Amino acid sequence: MRLIGRFEEQRELEEYTQSGELEFLVVYGRRRVGKTFLIREFFRDGLFFRIPGWQMAARRHLLSDIR
């Protein structure tokens, strides 16, 4: 799949990647609006860390999502 639309969000993400600074980005919002898909697709060829918001998850589950 590929991103369709989301031009404003893609522009913001592009600004972060071109800033030349280390950046920490938090993406939040309503459920099921495509936050994870947006990040995965935008950074498909790059390095990113995904830490799910599981409050009571075991450490091995949280660490298995780091890519």
Residue pairs with C-beta under 8 A, 6 or more apart in sequence:
1 37
1 41
2 41
3 10
3 38
3 41
3 42
6 34
6 38
9 38
10 42
13 25
13 38
13 42
13 43
16 23
16 25
17 23
17 46
27 35
27 38
27 39
28 35
29 35
36 50
39 48
39 50
40 50
47 67
48 67
49 66
49 67
50 65
50 66
50 67
51 62
51 65
51 66
52 62
52 65
54 61
54 62
